[in-house]
């Protein structure tokens, strides 16, 4: 599910596409770059669940 979500997210402009294009610029193959993006999305999801927070596109303010 995260792979398909990452694959779909690279179509639109935004931070996910930027991360994908950065990996491609580093010489990573398409599948490798999408997997890296899926892992990144999994990390964000885990942090949201761990901290019991809702998603916001901007980074939260440091306390």
PDB file of N, CA, C and O in Angstrom:
ATOM      1  N   UNK A   1       0.822  -1.174   0.000  1.00  0.00           N
ATOM      2  CA  UNK A   1       0.000   0.000   0.000  1.00  0.00           C
ATOM      3  C   UNK A   1       0.871   1.245   0.000  1.00  0.00           C
ATOM      4  O   UNK A   1       0.585   2.194  -0.729  1.00  0.00           O
ATOM      5  N   UNK A   2       1.933   1.259   0.806  1.00  0.00           N
ATOM      6  CA  UNK A   2       2.797   2.441   0.848  1.00  0.00           C
ATOM      7  C   UNK A   2       3.552   2.618  -0.464  1.00  0.00           C
ATOM      8  O   UNK A   2       3.792   3.748  -0.889  1.00  0.00           O
ATOM      9  N   UNK A   3       3.930   1.518  -1.111  1.00  0.00           N
ATOM     10  CA  UNK A   3       4.606   1.612  -2.406  1.00  0.00           C
ATOM     11  C   UNK A   3       3.680   2.245  -3.435  1.00  0.00           C
ATOM     12  O   UNK A   3       4.090   3.145  -4.169  1.00  0.00           O
ATOM     13  N   UNK A   4       2.446   1.787  -3.494  1.00  0.00           N
ATOM     14  CA  UNK A   4       1.489   2.342  -4.455  1.00  0.00           C
ATOM     15  C   UNK A   4       1.194   3.804  -4.142  1.00  0.00           C
ATOM     16  O   UNK A   4       1.061   4.620  -5.054  1.00  0.00           O
ATOM     17  N   UNK A   5       1.092   4.135  -2.869  1.00  0.00           N
ATOM     18  CA  UNK A   5       0.872   5.517  -2.463  1.00  0.00           C
ATOM     19  C   UNK A   5       2.046   6.395  -2.881  1.00  0.00           C
ATOM     20  O   UNK A   5       1.847   7.499  -3.388  1.00  0.00           O
ATOM     21  N   UNK A   6       3.261   5.914  -2.673  1.00  0.00           N
ATOM     22  CA  UNK A   6       4.451   6.672  -3.059  1.00  0.00           C
ATOM     23  C   UNK A   6       4.516   6.826  -4.575  1.00  0.00           C
ATOM     24  O   UNK A   6       4.842   7.897  -5.087  1.00  0.00           O
ATOM     25  N   UNK A   7       4.203   5.753  -5.281  1.00  0.00           N
ATOM     26  CA  UNK A   7       4.245   5.787  -6.741  1.00  0.00           C
ATOM     27  C   UNK A   7       3.247   6.812  -7.272  1.00  0.00           C
ATOM     28  O   UNK A   7       3.552   7.537  -8.219  1.00  0.00           O
ATOM     29  N   UNK A   8       2.075   6.880  -6.680  1.00  0.00           N
ATOM     30  CA  UNK A   8       1.049   7.827  -7.107  1.00  0.00           C
ATOM     31  C   UNK A   8       1.430   9.258  -6.742  1.00  0.00           C
ATOM     32  O   UNK A   8       1.097  10.189  -7.475  1.00  0.00           O
ATOM     33  N   UNK A   9       2.121   9.446  -5.625  1.00  0.00           N
ATOM     34  CA  UNK A   9       2.430  10.795  -5.145  1.00  0.00           C
ATOM     35  C   UNK A   9       3.491  11.510  -5.975  1.00  0.00           C
ATOM     36  O   UNK A   9       3.633  12.728  -5.866  1.00  0.00           O
ATOM     37  N   UNK A  10       4.237  10.783  -6.798  1.00  0.00           N
ATOM     38  CA  UNK A  10       5.288  11.441  -7.579  1.00  0.00           C
ATOM     39  C   UNK A  10       4.744  12.140  -8.818  1.00  0.00           C
ATOM     40  O   UNK A  10       5.491  12.817  -9.524  1.00  0.00           O
ATOM     41  N   UNK A  11       3.451  11.983  -9.090  1.00  0.00           N
ATOM     42  CA  UNK A  11       2.846  12.613 -10.256  1.00  0.00           C
ATOM     43  C   UNK A  11       2.650  14.114 -10.019  1.00  0.00           C
ATOM     44  O   UNK A  11       2.827  14.911 -10.941  1.00  0.00           O
ATOM     45  N   UNK A  12       2.294  14.501  -8.812  1.00  0.00           N
ATOM     46  CA  UNK A  12       2.007  15.910  -8.504  1.00  0.00           C
ATOM     47  C   UNK A  12       3.212  16.611  -7.911  1.00  0.00           C
ATOM     48  O   UNK A  12       4.067  15.986  -7.284  1.00  0.00           O
ATOM     49  N   UNK A  13       3.266  17.918  -8.117  1.00  0.00           N
ATOM     50  CA  UNK A  13       4.327  18.730  -7.522  1.00  0.00           C
ATOM     51  C   UNK A  13       4.200  18.703  -6.006  1.00  0.00           C
ATOM     52  O   UNK A  13       3.093  18.633  -5.472  1.00  0.00           O
ATOM     53  N   UNK A  14       5.320  18.757  -5.321  1.00  0.00           N
ATOM     54  CA  UNK A  14       5.302  18.771  -3.862  1.00  0.00           C
ATOM     55  C   UNK A  14       6.538  18.100  -3.299  1.00  0.00           C
ATOM     56  O   UNK A  14       7.434  17.703  -4.044  1.00  0.00           O
ATOM     57  N   UNK A  15       6.587  17.975  -1.981  1.00  0.00           N
ATOM     58  CA  UNK A  15       7.780  17.423  -1.339  1.00  0.00           C
ATOM     59  C   UNK A  15       8.046  15.961  -1.691  1.00  0.00           C
ATOM     60  O   UNK A  15       9.202  15.538  -1.712  1.00  0.00           O
ATOM     61  N   UNK A  16       7.007  15.187  -1.967  1.00  0.00           N
ATOM     62  CA  UNK A  16       7.217  13.785  -2.344  1.00  0.00           C
ATOM     63  C   UNK A  16       7.886  13.680  -3.707  1.00  0.00           C
ATOM     64  O   UNK A  16       8.815  12.894  -3.892  1.00  0.00           O
ATOM     65  N   UNK A  17       7.415  14.469  -4.652  1.00  0.00           N
ATOM     66  CA  UNK A  17       8.032  14.468  -5.981  1.00  0.00           C
ATOM     67  C   UNK A  17       9.461  14.994  -5.905  1.00  0.00           C
ATOM     68  O   UNK A  17      10.353  14.484  -6.583  1.00  0.00           O
ATOM     69  N   UNK A  18       9.676  16.025  -5.071  1.00  0.00           N
ATOM     70  CA  UNK A  18      11.025  16.574  -4.904  1.00  0.00           C
ATOM     71  C   UNK A  18      11.979  15.514  -4.353  1.00  0.00           C
ATOM     72  O   UNK A  18      13.113  15.397  -4.818  1.00  0.00           O
ATOM     73  N   UNK A  19      11.526  14.746  -3.368  1.00  0.00           N
ATOM     74  CA  UNK A  19      12.356  13.687  -2.790  1.00  0.00           C
ATOM     75  C   UNK A  19      12.650  12.613  -3.834  1.00  0.00           C
ATOM     76  O   UNK A  19      13.772  12.113  -3.921  1.00  0.00           O
ATOM     77  N   UNK A  20      11.641  12.266  -4.619  1.00  0.00           N
ATOM     78  CA  UNK A  20      11.826  11.270  -5.688  1.00  0.00           C
ATOM     79  C   UNK A  20      12.851  11.765  -6.707  1.00  0.00           C
ATOM     80  O   UNK A  20      13.771  11.032  -7.070  1.00  0.00           O
ATOM     81  N   UNK A  21      12.692  13.003  -7.167  1.00  0.00           N
ATOM     82  CA  UNK A  21      13.603  13.548  -8.171  1.00  0.00           C
ATOM     83  C   UNK A  21      15.020  13.694  -7.629  1.00  0.00           C
ATOM     84  O   UNK A  21      15.989  13.565  -8.377  1.00  0.00           O
ATOM     85  N   UNK A  22      15.144  13.960  -6.337  1.00  0.00           N
ATOM     86  CA  UNK A  22      16.465  14.050  -5.723  1.00  0.00           C
ATOM     87  C   UNK A  22      17.169  12.690  -5.790  1.00  0.00           C
ATOM     88  O   UNK A  22      18.344  12.607  -6.145  1.00  0.00           O
ATOM     89  N   UNK A  23      16.442  11.638  -5.447  1.00  0.00           N
ATOM     90  CA  UNK A  23      17.019  10.291  -5.504  1.00  0.00           C
ATOM     91  C   UNK A  23      17.378   9.916  -6.944  1.00  0.00           C
ATOM     92  O   UNK A  23      18.428   9.322  -7.188  1.00  0.00           O
ATOM     93  N   UNK A  24      16.509  10.262  -7.892  1.00  0.00           N
ATOM     94  CA  UNK A  24      16.798   9.980  -9.297  1.00  0.00           C
ATOM     95  C   UNK A  24      18.037  10.747  -9.742  1.00  0.00           C
ATOM     96  O   UNK A  24      18.847  10.230 -10.511  1.00  0.00           O
ATOM     97  N   UNK A  25      18.185  11.982  -9.260  1.00  0.00           N
ATOM     98  CA  UNK A  25      19.361  12.779  -9.581  1.00  0.00           C
ATOM     99  C   UNK A  25      20.635  12.191  -9.002  1.00  0.00           C
ATOM    100  O   UNK A  25      21.724  12.423  -9.527  1.00  0.00           O
ATOM    101  N   UNK A  26      20.506  11.434  -7.928  1.00  0.00           N
ATOM    102  CA  UNK A  26      21.653  10.776  -7.303  1.00  0.00           C
ATOM    103  C   UNK A  26      22.015   9.476  -8.021  1.00  0.00           C
ATOM    104  O   UNK A  26      22.945   8.779  -7.617  1.00  0.00           O
ATOM    105  N   UNK A  27      21.277   9.151  -9.088  1.00  0.00           N
ATOM    106  CA  UNK A  27      21.581   7.958  -9.864  1.00  0.00           C
ATOM    107  C   UNK A  27      20.794   6.722  -9.471  1.00  0.00           C
ATOM    108  O   UNK A  27      21.068   5.632  -9.973  1.00  0.00           O
ATOM    109  N   UNK A  28      19.814   6.871  -8.576  1.00  0.00           N
ATOM    110  CA  UNK A  28      18.998   5.721  -8.174  1.00  0.00           C
ATOM    111  C   UNK A  28      18.043   5.362  -9.305  1.00  0.00           C
ATOM    112  O   UNK A  28      17.587   6.242 -10.036  1.00  0.00           O
ATOM    113  N   UNK A  29      17.739   4.079  -9.453  1.00  0.00           N
ATOM    114  CA  UNK A  29      16.755   3.641 -10.424  1.00  0.00           C
ATOM    115  C   UNK A  29      15.357   3.995  -9.929  1.00  0.00           C
ATOM    116  O   UNK A  29      15.153   4.271  -8.747  1.00  0.00           O
ATOM    117  N   UNK A  30      14.393   3.984 -10.859  1.00  0.00           N
ATOM    118  CA  UNK A  30      13.015   4.370 -10.532  1.00  0.00           C
ATOM    119  C   UNK A  30      12.465   3.587  -9.342  1.00  0.00           C
ATOM    120  O   UNK A  30      11.953   4.176  -8.390  1.00  0.00           O
ATOM    121  N   UNK A  31      12.572   2.269  -9.396  1.00  0.00           N
ATOM    122  CA  UNK A  31      12.006   1.428  -8.337  1.00  0.00           C
ATOM    123  C   UNK A  31      12.695   1.721  -6.998  1.00  0.00           C
ATOM    124  O   UNK A  31      12.032   1.780  -5.962  1.00  0.00           O
ATOM    125  N   UNK A  32      14.004   1.903  -7.015  1.00  0.00           N
ATOM    126  CA  UNK A  32      14.735   2.212  -5.780  1.00  0.00           C
ATOM    127  C   UNK A  32      14.260   3.537  -5.188  1.00  0.00           C
ATOM    128  O   UNK A  32      14.076   3.644  -3.976  1.00  0.00           O
ATOM    129  N   UNK A  33      14.061   4.545  -6.038  1.00  0.00           N
ATOM    130  CA  UNK A  33      13.621   5.856  -5.570  1.00  0.00           C
ATOM    131  C   UNK A  33      12.207   5.799  -4.992  1.00  0.00           C
ATOM    132  O   UNK A  33      11.921   6.452  -3.989  1.00  0.00           O
ATOM    133  N   UNK A  34      11.327   5.025  -5.618  1.00  0.00           N
ATOM    134  CA  UNK A  34       9.953   4.893  -5.117  1.00  0.00           C
ATOM    135  C   UNK A  34       9.957   4.147  -3.783  1.00  0.00           C
ATOM    136  O   UNK A  34       9.206   4.508  -2.877  1.00  0.00           O
ATOM    137  N   UNK A  35      10.783   3.122  -3.649  1.00  0.00           N
ATOM    138  CA  UNK A  35      10.869   2.393  -2.381  1.00  0.00           C
ATOM    139  C   UNK A  35      11.395   3.308  -1.277  1.00  0.00           C
ATOM    140  O   UNK A  35      10.906   3.259  -0.149  1.00  0.00           O
ATOM    141  N   UNK A  36      12.392   4.146  -1.593  1.00  0.00           N
ATOM    142  CA  UNK A  36      12.911   5.097  -0.608  1.00  0.00           C
ATOM    143  C   UNK A  36      11.813   6.061  -0.170  1.00  0.00           C
ATOM    144  O   UNK A  36      11.703   6.384   1.013  1.00  0.00           O
ATOM    145  N   UNK A  37      11.007   6.515  -1.112  1.00  0.00           N
ATOM    146  CA  UNK A  37       9.899   7.410  -0.787  1.00  0.00           C
ATOM    147  C   UNK A  37       8.852   6.687   0.063  1.00  0.00           C
ATOM    148  O   UNK A  37       8.299   7.280   0.990  1.00  0.00           O
ATOM    149  N   UNK A  38       8.574   5.429  -0.236  1.00  0.00           N
ATOM    150  CA  UNK A  38       7.611   4.646   0.552  1.00  0.00           C
ATOM    151  C   UNK A  38       8.115   4.484   1.984  1.00  0.00           C
ATOM    152  O   UNK A  38       7.338   4.586   2.933  1.00  0.00           O
ATOM    153  N   UNK A  39       9.414   4.230   2.140  1.00  0.00           N
ATOM    154  CA  UNK A  39       9.984   4.100   3.489  1.00  0.00           C
ATOM    155  C   UNK A  39       9.873   5.413   4.243  1.00  0.00           C
ATOM    156  O   UNK A  39       9.591   5.427   5.441  1.00  0.00           O
ATOM    157  N   UNK A  40      10.093   6.511   3.541  1.00  0.00           N
ATOM    158  CA  UNK A  40       9.966   7.838   4.163  1.00  0.00           C
ATOM    159  C   UNK A  40       8.524   8.079   4.624  1.00  0.00           C
ATOM    160  O   UNK A  40       8.289   8.598   5.715  1.00  0.00           O
ATOM    161  N   UNK A  41       7.575   7.696   3.785  1.00  0.00           N
ATOM    162  CA  UNK A  41       6.167   7.856   4.154  1.00  0.00           C
ATOM    163  C   UNK A  41       5.814   6.969   5.347  1.00  0.00           C
ATOM    164  O   UNK A  41       5.030   7.374   6.205  1.00  0.00           O
ATOM    165  N   UNK A  42       6.381   5.772   5.410  1.00  0.00           N
ATOM    166  CA  UNK A  42       6.153   4.886   6.549  1.00  0.00           C
ATOM    167  C   UNK A  42       6.723   5.500   7.825  1.00  0.00           C
ATOM    168  O   UNK A  42       6.112   5.394   8.888  1.00  0.00           O
ATOM    169  N   UNK A  43       7.868   6.129   7.730  1.00  0.00           N
ATOM    170  CA  UNK A  43       8.483   6.780   8.897  1.00  0.00           C
ATOM    171  C   UNK A  43       7.604   7.923   9.408  1.00  0.00           C
ATOM    172  O   UNK A  43       7.427   8.093  10.614  1.00  0.00           O
ATOM    173  N   UNK A  44       7.061   8.696   8.480  1.00  0.00           N
ATOM    174  CA  UNK A  44       6.170   9.798   8.869  1.00  0.00           C
ATOM    175  C   UNK A  44       4.913   9.241   9.530  1.00  0.00           C
ATOM    176  O   UNK A  44       4.477   9.750  10.563  1.00  0.00           O
ATOM    177  N   UNK A  45       4.331   8.203   8.944  1.00  0.00           N
ATOM    178  CA  UNK A  45       3.132   7.592   9.514  1.00  0.00           C
ATOM    179  C   UNK A  45       3.412   7.060  10.919  1.00  0.00           C
ATOM    180  O   UNK A  45       2.604   7.253  11.827  1.00  0.00           O
ATOM    181  N   UNK A  46       4.547   6.393  11.098  1.00  0.00           N
ATOM    182  CA  UNK A  46       4.903   5.857  12.403  1.00  0.00           C
ATOM    183  C   UNK A  46       5.059   6.984  13.427  1.00  0.00           C
ATOM    184  O   UNK A  46       4.593   6.855  14.559  1.00  0.00           O
ATOM    185  N   UNK A  47       5.710   8.086  13.044  1.00  0.00           N
ATOM    186  CA  UNK A  47       5.897   9.218  13.962  1.00  0.00           C
ATOM    187  C   UNK A  47       4.552   9.828  14.362  1.00  0.00           C
ATOM    188  O   UNK A  47       4.366  10.221  15.514  1.00  0.00           O
ATOM    189  N   UNK A  48       3.616   9.905  13.414  1.00  0.00           N
ATOM    190  CA  UNK A  48       2.288  10.442  13.732  1.00  0.00           C
ATOM    191  C   UNK A  48       1.560   9.535  14.721  1.00  0.00           C
ATOM    192  O   UNK A  48       0.941  10.020  15.668  1.00  0.00           O
ATOM    193  N   UNK A  49       1.631   8.237  14.509  1.00  0.00           N
ATOM    194  CA  UNK A  49       0.981   7.299  15.426  1.00  0.00           C
ATOM    195  C   UNK A  49       1.655   7.299  16.796  1.00  0.00           C
ATOM    196  O   UNK A  49       0.980   7.275  17.826  1.00  0.00           O
ATOM    197  N   UNK A  50       2.987   7.327  16.806  1.00  0.00           N
ATOM    198  CA  UNK A  50       3.744   7.301  18.058  1.00  0.00           C
ATOM    199  C   UNK A  50       3.451   8.527  18.915  1.00  0.00           C
ATOM    200  O   UNK A  50       3.300   8.417  20.132  1.00  0.00           O
ATOM    201  N   UNK A  51       3.369   9.702  18.277  1.00  0.00           N
ATOM    202  CA  UNK A  51       3.162  10.955  18.998  1.00  0.00           C
ATOM    203  C   UNK A  51       1.697  11.342  19.123  1.00  0.00           C
ATOM    204  O   UNK A  51       1.368  12.369  19.716  1.00  0.00           O
ATOM    205  N   UNK A  52       0.817  10.516  18.563  1.00  0.00           N
ATOM    206  CA  UNK A  52      -0.629  10.764  18.616  1.00  0.00           C
ATOM    207  C   UNK A  52      -0.960  12.160  18.081  1.00  0.00           C
ATOM    208  O   UNK A  52      -1.650  12.944  18.733  1.00  0.00           O
ATOM    209  N   UNK A  53      -0.448  12.453  16.873  1.00  0.00           N
ATOM    210  CA  UNK A  53      -0.667  13.752  16.249  1.00  0.00           C
ATOM    211  C   UNK A  53      -1.407  13.573  14.931  1.00  0.00           C
ATOM    212  O   UNK A  53      -1.441  12.485  14.357  1.00  0.00           O
ATOM    213  N   UNK A  54      -1.995  14.660  14.472  1.00  0.00           N
ATOM    214  CA  UNK A  54      -2.615  14.692  13.154  1.00  0.00           C
ATOM    215  C   UNK A  54      -1.588  15.214  12.156  1.00  0.00           C
ATOM    216  O   UNK A  54      -0.678  15.958  12.522  1.00  0.00           O
ATOM    217  N   UNK A  55      -1.738  14.819  10.891  1.00  0.00           N
ATOM    218  CA  UNK A  55      -0.796  15.243   9.863  1.00  0.00           C
ATOM    219  C   UNK A  55      -1.017  16.700   9.514  1.00  0.00           C
ATOM    220  O   UNK A  55      -2.153  17.143   9.347  1.00  0.00           O
ATOM    221  N   UNK A  56       0.075  17.444   9.403  1.00  0.00           N
ATOM    222  CA  UNK A  56       0.064  18.801   8.846  1.00  0.00           C
ATOM    223  C   UNK A  56       1.190  18.865   7.835  1.00  0.00           C
ATOM    224  O   UNK A  56       2.264  18.312   8.070  1.00  0.00           O
ATOM    225  N   UNK A  57       0.962  19.535   6.706  1.00  0.00           N
ATOM    226  CA  UNK A  57       2.008  19.574   5.681  1.00  0.00           C
ATOM    227  C   UNK A  57       3.286  20.267   6.137  1.00  0.00           C
ATOM    228  O   UNK A  57       4.361  19.976   5.611  1.00  0.00           O
ATOM    229  N   UNK A  58       3.194  21.162   7.087  1.00  0.00           N
ATOM    230  CA  UNK A  58       4.364  21.867   7.590  1.00  0.00           C
ATOM    231  C   UNK A  58       4.912  21.147   8.817  1.00  0.00           C
ATOM    232  O   UNK A  58       4.167  20.504   9.557  1.00  0.00           O
ATOM    233  N   UNK A  59       6.200  21.260   9.023  1.00  0.00           N
ATOM    234  CA  UNK A  59       6.831  20.635  10.191  1.00  0.00           C
ATOM    235  C   UNK A  59       6.317  21.310  11.464  1.00  0.00           C
ATOM    236  O   UNK A  59       6.123  22.525  11.475  1.00  0.00           O
ATOM    237  N   UNK A  60       6.094  20.545  12.531  1.00  0.00           N
ATOM    238  CA  UNK A  60       5.621  21.142  13.778  1.00  0.00           C
ATOM    239  C   UNK A  60       6.705  22.012  14.402  1.00  0.00           C
ATOM    240  O   UNK A  60       7.899  21.775  14.217  1.00  0.00           O
ATOM    241  N   UNK A  61       6.265  23.020  15.141  1.00  0.00           N
ATOM    242  CA  UNK A  61       7.214  23.911  15.826  1.00  0.00           C
ATOM    243  C   UNK A  61       7.907  23.158  16.949  1.00  0.00           C
ATOM    244  O   UNK A  61       7.284  22.373  17.664  1.00  0.00           O
ATOM    245  N   UNK A  62       9.180  23.401  17.094  1.00  0.00           N
ATOM    246  CA  UNK A  62       9.955  22.768  18.160  1.00  0.00           C
ATOM    247  C   UNK A  62       9.616  23.442  19.493  1.00  0.00           C
ATOM    248  O   UNK A  62       9.464  24.662  19.562  1.00  0.00           O
ATOM    249  N   UNK A  63       9.500  22.639  20.540  1.00  0.00           N
ATOM    250  CA  UNK A  63       9.160  23.215  21.846  1.00  0.00           C
ATOM    251  C   UNK A  63      10.395  23.545  22.604  1.00  0.00           C
ATOM    252  O   UNK A  63      10.315  24.040  23.729  1.00  0.00           O
TER     253      UNK A  63
END
